[in-house]
Amino acid sequence: MKKKDLANKLSEEFDLTKVGSQKIIDFIFKAITRAAQSKDPYHHANFGKFVVVEREQRVIHNVNTGELIQLPKKKLLRFVPSRRLNKSLNSKTKRRNK
């Protein structure tokens, strides 16, 4: 699903303009981004949470040149789905296989 698709669904569901619904989506993602930048996890009940994790500095091997490359320490944003979301995803998969 793309942002435009989500904005269309939001505008249809709540009788908003498409521009208004896109502004709401932008606001939500900017708020999540600001929370991540301040290392504050964003948690949405029954959906999941976005948390910032730090990957330590490490050395990797370039298979093409044989050179060892040192990767710096960096921060990553991870999504951790809730148990309820995982359960709903897995239950639907099982039904499709039958």
N, CA, C and O atoms as CSV, one atom per row, in Angstrom:
chain,resi,resn,atom,element,x,y,z
A,1,MET,N,N,0.850,-1.171,0.000
A,1,MET,CA,C,0.000,0.000,0.000
A,1,MET,C,C,0.896,1.235,0.000
A,1,MET,O,O,1.893,1.294,0.720
A,2,LYS,N,N,0.540,2.185,-0.790
A,2,LYS,CA,C,1.288,3.436,-0.868
A,2,LYS,C,C,0.574,4.512,-0.066
A,2,LYS,O,O,-0.578,4.346,0.336
A,3,LYS,N,N,1.273,5.616,0.160
A,3,LYS,CA,C,0.715,6.729,0.928
A,3,LYS,C,C,-0.589,7.227,0.296
A,3,LYS,O,O,-1.549,7.538,1.001
A,4,LYS,N,N,-0.615,7.300,-1.017
A,4,LYS,CA,C,-1.808,7.769,-1.731
A,4,LYS,C,C,-3.003,6.855,-1.466
A,4,LYS,O,O,-4.123,7.329,-1.280
A,5,ASP,N,N,-2.760,5.548,-1.451
A,5,ASP,CA,C,-3.831,4.583,-1.182
A,5,ASP,C,C,-4.370,4.742,0.240
A,5,ASP,O,O,-5.580,4.715,0.464
A,6,LEU,N,N,-3.464,4.907,1.185
A,6,LEU,CA,C,-3.866,5.103,2.577
A,6,LEU,C,C,-4.652,6.409,2.726
A,6,LEU,O,O,-5.649,6.455,3.446
A,7,ALA,N,N,-4.207,7.459,2.052
A,7,ALA,CA,C,-4.906,8.746,2.111
A,7,ALA,C,C,-6.307,8.621,1.525
A,7,ALA,O,O,-7.251,9.204,2.058
A,8,ASN,N,N,-6.453,7.882,0.452
A,8,ASN,CA,C,-7.776,7.679,-0.157
A,8,ASN,C,C,-8.707,6.943,0.799
A,8,ASN,O,O,-9.869,7.321,0.950
A,9,LYS,N,N,-8.200,5.888,1.448
A,9,LYS,CA,C,-9.027,5.140,2.406
A,9,LYS,C,C,-9.424,6.014,3.599
A,9,LYS,O,O,-10.561,5.962,4.069
A,10,LEU,N,N,-8.476,6.810,4.076
A,10,LEU,CA,C,-8.729,7.695,5.203
A,10,LEU,C,C,-9.773,8.755,4.839
A,10,LEU,O,O,-10.663,9.055,5.635
A,11,SER,N,N,-9.660,9.314,3.644
A,11,SER,CA,C,-10.611,10.348,3.221
A,11,SER,C,C,-12.011,9.774,3.019
A,11,SER,O,O,-13.002,10.431,3.335
A,12,GLU,N,N,-12.096,8.554,2.495
A,12,GLU,CA,C,-13.402,7.917,2.315
A,12,GLU,C,C,-14.048,7.560,3.646
A,12,GLU,O,O,-15.248,7.765,3.829
A,13,GLU,N,N,-13.261,7.030,4.574
A,13,GLU,CA,C,-13.784,6.574,5.864
A,13,GLU,C,C,-14.274,7.725,6.738
A,13,GLU,O,O,-15.280,7.590,7.434
A,14,PHE,N,N,-13.569,8.858,6.706
A,14,PHE,CA,C,-13.881,9.952,7.622
A,14,PHE,C,C,-14.352,11.226,6.926
A,14,PHE,O,O,-14.358,12.296,7.534
A,15,ASP,N,N,-14.739,11.123,5.679
A,15,ASP,CA,C,-15.242,12.266,4.904
A,15,ASP,C,C,-14.282,13.452,4.952
A,15,ASP,O,O,-14.684,14.576,5.251
A,16,LEU,N,N,-13.011,13.190,4.656
A,16,LEU,CA,C,-11.991,14.227,4.606
A,16,LEU,C,C,-11.582,14.462,3.161
A,16,LEU,O,O,-11.844,13.637,2.286
A,17,THR,N,N,-10.937,15.598,2.924
A,17,THR,CA,C,-10.357,15.799,1.607
A,17,THR,C,C,-9.108,14.943,1.510
A,17,THR,O,O,-8.525,14.568,2.527
A,18,LYS,N,N,-8.703,14.639,0.304
A,18,LYS,CA,C,-7.497,13.833,0.124
A,18,LYS,C,C,-6.265,14.587,0.610
A,18,LYS,O,O,-5.345,13.987,1.167
A,19,VAL,N,N,-6.246,15.892,0.400
A,19,VAL,CA,C,-5.127,16.715,0.874
A,19,VAL,C,C,-5.090,16.711,2.399
A,19,VAL,O,O,-4.022,16.599,3.002
A,20,GLY,N,N,-6.260,16.832,3.016
A,20,GLY,CA,C,-6.345,16.807,4.476
A,20,GLY,C,C,-5.889,15.483,5.054
A,20,GLY,O,O,-5.192,15.444,6.068
A,21,SER,N,N,-6.287,14.389,4.401
A,21,SER,CA,C,-5.876,13.072,4.900
A,21,SER,C,C,-4.379,12.857,4.706
A,21,SER,O,O,-3.748,12.201,5.535
A,22,GLN,N,N,-3.793,13.389,3.640
A,22,GLN,CA,C,-2.344,13.285,3.444
A,22,GLN,C,C,-1.597,14.083,4.507
A,22,GLN,O,O,-0.527,13.671,4.957
A,23,LYS,N,N,-2.152,15.217,4.909
A,23,LYS,CA,C,-1.530,16.019,5.972
A,23,LYS,C,C,-1.547,15.261,7.301
A,23,LYS,O,O,-0.586,15.320,8.068
A,24,ILE,N,N,-2.634,14.556,7.565
A,24,ILE,CA,C,-2.735,13.763,8.788
A,24,ILE,C,C,-1.684,12.649,8.782
A,24,ILE,O,O,-1.011,12.421,9.787
A,25,ILE,N,N,-1.547,11.959,7.649
A,25,ILE,CA,C,-0.554,10.891,7.534
A,25,ILE,C,C,0.847,11.450,7.730
A,25,ILE,O,O,1.654,10.863,8.450
A,26,ASP,N,N,1.143,12.585,7.091
A,26,ASP,CA,C,2.458,13.224,7.249
A,26,ASP,C,C,2.722,13.583,8.711
A,26,ASP,O,O,3.827,13.380,9.215
A,27,PHE,N,N,1.708,14.114,9.386
A,27,PHE,CA,C,1.852,14.485,10.788
A,27,PHE,C,C,2.185,13.271,11.648
A,27,PHE,O,O,3.068,13.332,12.504
A,28,ILE,N,N,1.480,12.178,11.420
A,28,ILE,CA,C,1.700,10.965,12.209
A,28,ILE,C,C,3.126,10.456,12.031
A,28,ILE,O,O,3.801,10.138,13.010
A,29,PHE,N,N,3.581,10.378,10.794
A,29,PHE,CA,C,4.925,9.863,10.559
A,29,PHE,C,C,6.008,10.825,11.031
A,29,PHE,O,O,7.079,10.386,11.449
A,30,LYS,N,N,5.751,12.120,10.972
A,30,LYS,CA,C,6.712,13.082,11.534
A,30,LYS,C,C,6.792,12.926,13.050
A,30,LYS,O,O,7.875,13.034,13.626
A,31,ALA,N,N,5.662,12.674,13.697
A,31,ALA,CA,C,5.656,12.472,15.148
A,31,ALA,C,C,6.422,11.208,15.523
A,31,ALA,O,O,7.162,11.210,16.506
A,32,ILE,N,N,6.258,10.133,14.761
A,32,ILE,CA,C,6.995,8.900,15.015
A,32,ILE,C,C,8.485,9.131,14.797
A,32,ILE,O,O,9.311,8.631,15.560
A,33,THR,N,N,8.832,9.890,13.751
A,33,THR,CA,C,10.232,10.207,13.465
A,33,THR,C,C,10.849,11.013,14.595
A,33,THR,O,O,11.967,10.727,15.021
A,34,ARG,N,N,10.128,12.022,15.087
A,34,ARG,CA,C,10.643,12.838,16.202
A,34,ARG,C,C,10.832,11.983,17.454
A,34,ARG,O,O,11.810,12.154,18.181
A,35,ALA,N,N,9.916,11.083,17.703
A,35,ALA,CA,C,10.042,10.192,18.865
A,35,ALA,C,C,11.273,9.307,18.713
A,35,ALA,O,O,12.004,9.084,19.679
A,36,ALA,N,N,11.502,8.806,17.510
A,36,ALA,CA,C,12.673,7.952,17.277
A,36,ALA,C,C,13.963,8.744,17.448
A,36,ALA,O,O,14.933,8.232,18.007
A,37,GLN,N,N,13.986,9.974,16.980
A,37,GLN,CA,C,15.186,10.800,17.108
A,37,GLN,C,C,15.523,11.095,18.556
A,37,GLN,O,O,16.692,11.276,18.898
A,38,SER,N,N,14.513,11.144,19.408
A,38,SER,CA,C,14.742,11.386,20.831
A,38,SER,C,C,14.840,10.071,21.621
A,38,SER,O,O,14.813,10.074,22.852
A,39,LYS,N,N,14.954,8.944,20.893
A,39,LYS,CA,C,15.085,7.600,21.479
A,39,LYS,C,C,13.881,7.200,22.328
A,39,LYS,O,O,14.003,6.397,23.253
A,40,ASP,N,N,12.731,7.761,22.010
A,40,ASP,CA,C,11.492,7.439,22.711
A,40,ASP,C,C,10.710,6.459,21.836
A,40,ASP,O,O,10.270,6.844,20.752
A,41,PRO,N,N,10.520,5.214,22.260
A,41,PRO,CA,C,9.808,4.260,21.407
A,41,PRO,C,C,8.347,4.660,21.214
A,41,PRO,O,O,7.705,5.153,22.141
A,42,TYR,N,N,7.830,4.448,20.012
A,42,TYR,CA,C,6.417,4.701,19.733
A,42,TYR,C,C,5.698,3.370,19.820
A,42,TYR,O,O,6.062,2.415,19.134
A,43,HIS,N,N,4.678,3.306,20.665
A,43,HIS,CA,C,3.926,2.075,20.876
A,43,HIS,C,C,2.474,2.293,20.511
A,43,HIS,O,O,1.842,3.234,20.993
A,44,HIS,N,N,1.945,1.432,19.666
A,44,HIS,CA,C,0.531,1.474,19.300
A,44,HIS,C,C,-0.070,0.130,19.695
A,44,HIS,O,O,0.296,-0.912,19.151
A,45,ALA,N,N,-0.988,0.170,20.637
A,45,ALA,CA,C,-1.587,-1.059,21.162
A,45,ALA,C,C,-2.215,-1.878,20.036
A,45,ALA,O,O,-2.838,-1.328,19.128
A,46,ASN,N,N,-2.048,-3.166,20.103
A,46,ASN,CA,C,-2.587,-4.141,19.151
A,46,ASN,C,C,-1.979,-4.036,17.754
A,46,ASN,O,O,-2.442,-4.711,16.834
A,47,PHE,N,N,-0.964,-3.215,17.580
A,47,PHE,CA,C,-0.282,-3.109,16.293
A,47,PHE,C,C,1.204,-3.425,16.448
A,47,PHE,O,O,1.720,-4.345,15.813
A,48,GLY,N,N,1.884,-2.659,17.292
A,48,GLY,CA,C,3.299,-2.900,17.516
A,48,GLY,C,C,3.996,-1.645,17.992
A,48,GLY,O,O,3.358,-0.661,18.368
A,49,LYS,N,N,5.327,-1.696,17.968
A,49,LYS,CA,C,6.073,-0.524,18.406
A,49,LYS,C,C,7.308,-0.331,17.537
A,49,LYS,O,O,7.866,-1.280,16.986
A,50,PHE,N,N,7.712,0.922,17.435
A,50,PHE,CA,C,8.926,1.298,16.736
A,50,PHE,C,C,9.953,1.647,17.798
A,50,PHE,O,O,9.709,2.504,18.648
A,51,VAL,N,N,11.089,0.991,17.750
A,51,VAL,CA,C,12.141,1.236,18.727
A,51,VAL,C,C,13.460,1.500,18.007
A,51,VAL,O,O,13.703,0.984,16.916
A,52,VAL,N,N,14.305,2.311,18.638
A,52,VAL,CA,C,15.628,2.595,18.099
A,52,VAL,C,C,16.612,1.628,18.738
A,52,VAL,O,O,16.678,1.512,19.962
A,53,VAL,N,N,17.371,0.938,17.905
A,53,VAL,CA,C,18.413,0.038,18.384
A,53,VAL,C,C,19.743,0.502,17.801
A,53,VAL,O,O,19.791,1.080,16.715
A,54,GLU,N,N,20.812,0.241,18.533
A,54,GLU,CA,C,22.140,0.624,18.059
A,54,GLU,C,C,22.898,-0.619,17.608
A,54,GLU,O,O,23.013,-1.598,18.345
A,55,ARG,N,N,23.402,-0.560,16.405
A,55,ARG,CA,C,24.239,-1.639,15.893
A,55,ARG,C,C,25.689,-1.258,16.172
A,55,ARG,O,O,26.134,-0.168,15.812
A,56,GLU,N,N,26.409,-2.146,16.804
A,56,GLU,CA,C,27.799,-1.880,17.166
A,56,GLU,C,C,28.689,-1.848,15.922
A,56,GLU,O,O,28.333,-2.370,14.865
A,57,GLN,N,N,29.831,-1.232,16.078
A,57,GLN,CA,C,30.822,-1.199,15.020
A,57,GLN,C,C,31.250,-2.632,14.709
A,57,GLN,O,O,31.398,-3.442,15.624
A,58,ARG,N,N,31.452,-2.955,13.420
A,58,ARG,CA,C,31.819,-4.321,13.059
A,58,ARG,C,C,32.690,-4.333,11.806
A,58,ARG,O,O,32.772,-3.347,11.074
A,59,VAL,N,N,33.317,-5.436,11.589
A,59,VAL,CA,C,34.180,-5.615,10.427
A,59,VAL,C,C,33.537,-6.654,9.517
A,59,VAL,O,O,33.128,-7.723,9.971
A,60,ILE,N,N,33.453,-6.328,8.222
A,60,ILE,CA,C,32.890,-7.275,7.255
A,60,ILE,C,C,33.936,-7.574,6.188
A,60,ILE,O,O,34.933,-6.864,6.061
A,61,HIS,N,N,33.699,-8.606,5.445
A,61,HIS,CA,C,34.621,-9.058,4.403
A,61,HIS,C,C,33.988,-8.794,3.044
A,61,HIS,O,O,32.906,-9.307,2.761
A,62,ASN,N,N,34.646,-8.000,2.194
A,62,ASN,CA,C,34.175,-7.757,0.833
A,62,ASN,C,C,34.554,-8.976,-0.003
A,62,ASN,O,O,35.738,-9.230,-0.226
A,63,VAL,N,N,33.572,-9.722,-0.461
A,63,VAL,CA,C,33.839,-10.963,-1.181
A,63,VAL,C,C,34.453,-10.727,-2.563
A,63,VAL,O,O,35.142,-11.602,-3.088
A,64,ASN,N,N,34.211,-9.559,-3.153
A,64,ASN,CA,C,34.764,-9.274,-4.477
A,64,ASN,C,C,36.255,-8.952,-4.428
A,64,ASN,O,O,37.016,-9.408,-5.281
A,65,THR,N,N,36.677,-8.165,-3.432
A,65,THR,CA,C,38.069,-7.725,-3.367
A,65,THR,C,C,38.873,-8.427,-2.286
A,65,THR,O,O,40.102,-8.357,-2.292
A,66,GLY,N,N,38.211,-9.099,-1.365
A,66,GLY,CA,C,38.902,-9.750,-0.267
A,66,GLY,C,C,39.289,-8.787,0.842
A,66,GLY,O,O,39.934,-9.177,1.815
A,67,GLU,N,N,38.895,-7.532,0.696
A,67,GLU,CA,C,39.259,-6.481,1.659
A,67,GLU,C,C,38.364,-6.551,2.896
A,67,GLU,O,O,37.181,-6.878,2.806
A,68,LEU,N,N,38.947,-6.241,4.041
A,68,LEU,CA,C,38.166,-6.116,5.270
A,68,LEU,C,C,37.706,-4.669,5.389
A,68,LEU,O,O,38.503,-3.742,5.248
A,69,ILE,N,N,36.420,-4.484,5.647
A,69,ILE,CA,C,35.836,-3.150,5.735
A,69,ILE,C,C,35.264,-2.974,7.128
A,69,ILE,O,O,34.551,-3.841,7.635
A,70,GLN,N,N,35.581,-1.844,7.740
A,70,GLN,CA,C,35.070,-1.557,9.077
A,70,GLN,C,C,33.822,-0.682,8.939
A,70,GLN,O,O,33.879,0.428,8.410
A,71,LEU,N,N,32.698,-1.205,9.424
A,71,LEU,CA,C,31.453,-0.448,9.409
A,71,LEU,C,C,31.288,0.281,10.732
A,71,LEU,O,O,31.502,-0.305,11.792
A,72,PRO,N,N,30.911,1.545,10.683
A,72,PRO,CA,C,30.772,2.308,11.921
A,72,PRO,C,C,29.516,1.919,12.703
A,72,PRO,O,O,28.609,1.278,12.172
A,73,LYS,N,N,29.485,2.310,13.939
A,73,LYS,CA,C,28.327,2.140,14.811
A,73,LYS,C,C,27.184,2.970,14.219
A,73,LYS,O,O,27.411,4.084,13.746
A,74,LYS,N,N,25.959,2.436,14.243
A,74,LYS,CA,C,24.831,3.219,13.728
A,74,LYS,C,C,23.532,2.844,14.421
A,74,LYS,O,O,23.418,1.793,15.052
A,75,LYS,N,N,22.568,3.725,14.288
A,75,LYS,CA,C,21.246,3.523,14.882
A,75,LYS,C,C,20.282,3.060,13.801
A,75,LYS,O,O,20.342,3.510,12.657
A,76,LEU,N,N,19.390,2.149,14.187
A,76,LEU,CA,C,18.383,1.618,13.282
A,76,LEU,C,C,17.008,1.726,13.927
A,76,LEU,O,O,16.872,1.633,15.147
A,77,LEU,N,N,16.007,1.920,13.105
A,77,LEU,CA,C,14.633,1.931,13.597
A,77,LEU,C,C,14.039,0.562,13.294
A,77,LEU,O,O,13.996,0.140,12.139
A,78,ARG,N,N,13.591,-0.119,14.317
A,78,ARG,CA,C,13.012,-1.451,14.167
A,78,ARG,C,C,11.535,-1.421,14.531
A,78,ARG,O,O,11.111,-0.702,15.435
A,79,PHE,N,N,10.769,-2.218,13.808
A,79,PHE,CA,C,9.361,-2.397,14.128
A,79,PHE,C,C,9.200,-3.752,14.782
A,79,PHE,O,O,9.664,-4.765,14.258
A,80,VAL,N,N,8.536,-3.769,15.938
A,80,VAL,CA,C,8.263,-5.006,16.658
A,80,VAL,C,C,6.746,-5.184,16.679
A,80,VAL,O,O,6.054,-4.449,17.384
A,81,PRO,N,N,6.218,-6.144,15.922
A,81,PRO,CA,C,4.767,-6.329,15.891
A,81,PRO,C,C,4.232,-6.857,17.214
A,81,PRO,O,O,4.919,-7.578,17.938
A,82,SER,N,N,2.992,-6.482,17.514
A,82,SER,CA,C,2.371,-6.968,18.744
A,82,SER,C,C,1.998,-8.445,18.588
A,82,SER,O,O,1.929,-8.964,17.475
A,83,ARG,N,N,1.765,-9.097,19.698
A,83,ARG,CA,C,1.353,-10.502,19.658
A,83,ARG,C,C,0.047,-10.650,18.890
A,83,ARG,O,O,-0.136,-11.594,18.121
A,84,ARG,N,N,-0.852,-9.705,19.110
A,84,ARG,CA,C,-2.158,-9.772,18.456
A,84,ARG,C,C,-2.013,-9.655,16.937
A,84,ARG,O,O,-2.679,-10.376,16.194
A,85,LEU,N,N,-1.145,-8.751,16.473
A,85,LEU,CA,C,-0.915,-8.607,15.037
A,85,LEU,C,C,-0.285,-9.872,14.471
A,85,LEU,O,O,-0.709,-10.361,13.423
A,86,ASN,N,N,0.715,-10.402,15.147
A,86,ASN,CA,C,1.338,-11.653,14.691
A,86,ASN,C,C,0.325,-12.787,14.621
A,86,ASN,O,O,0.314,-13.567,13.669
A,87,LYS,N,N,-0.517,-12.869,15.628
A,87,LYS,CA,C,-1.518,-13.934,15.663
A,87,LYS,C,C,-2.502,-13.792,14.504
A,87,LYS,O,O,-2.867,-14.785,13.874
A,88,SER,N,N,-2.933,-12.560,14.221
A,88,SER,CA,C,-3.884,-12.356,13.125
A,88,SER,C,C,-3.236,-12.642,11.770
A,88,SER,O,O,-3.893,-13.165,10.871
A,89,LEU,N,N,-1.970,-12.307,11.617
A,89,LEU,CA,C,-1.277,-12.596,10.364
A,89,LEU,C,C,-1.129,-14.095,10.152
A,89,LEU,O,O,-1.347,-14.602,9.051
A,90,ASN,N,N,-0.761,-14.789,11.200
A,90,ASN,CA,C,-0.548,-16.227,11.084
A,90,ASN,C,C,-1.840,-17.013,10.948
A,90,ASN,O,O,-1.859,-18.047,10.280
A,91,SER,N,N,-2.915,-16.553,11.560
A,91,SER,CA,C,-4.183,-17.270,11.441
A,91,SER,C,C,-4.737,-17.140,10.026
A,91,SER,O,O,-5.324,-18.092,9.512
A,92,LYS,N,N,-4.566,-15.989,9.386
A,92,LYS,CA,C,-5.043,-15.820,8.013
A,92,LYS,C,C,-4.233,-16.659,7.042
A,92,LYS,O,O,-4.778,-17.185,6.072
A,93,THR,N,N,-2.953,-16.787,7.289
A,93,THR,CA,C,-2.089,-17.598,6.426
A,93,THR,C,C,-2.525,-19.054,6.461
A,93,THR,O,O,-2.558,-19.727,5.431
A,94,LYS,N,N,-2.859,-19.538,7.656
A,94,LYS,CA,C,-3.278,-20.929,7.795
A,94,LYS,C,C,-4.585,-21.189,7.034
A,94,LYS,O,O,-4.763,-22.247,6.430
A,95,ARG,N,N,-5.485,-20.218,7.072
A,95,ARG,CA,C,-6.765,-20.395,6.360
A,95,ARG,C,C,-6.558,-20.455,4.856
A,95,ARG,O,O,-7.244,-21.216,4.173
A,96,ARG,N,N,-5.639,-19.678,4.331
A,96,ARG,CA,C,-5.383,-19.678,2.889
A,96,ARG,C,C,-4.799,-20.999,2.418
A,96,ARG,O,O,-5.048,-21.425,1.291
A,97,ASN,N,N,-4.022,-21.647,3.278
A,97,ASN,CA,C,-3.387,-22.902,2.891
A,97,ASN,C,C,-4.356,-24.073,2.872
A,97,ASN,O,O,-4.048,-25.100,2.269
A,98,LYS,N,N,-5.486,-23.961,3.494
A,98,LYS,CA,C,-6.452,-25.066,3.559
A,98,LYS,C,C,-7.250,-25.176,2.286
A,98,LYS,O,O,-8.108,-26.051,2.169
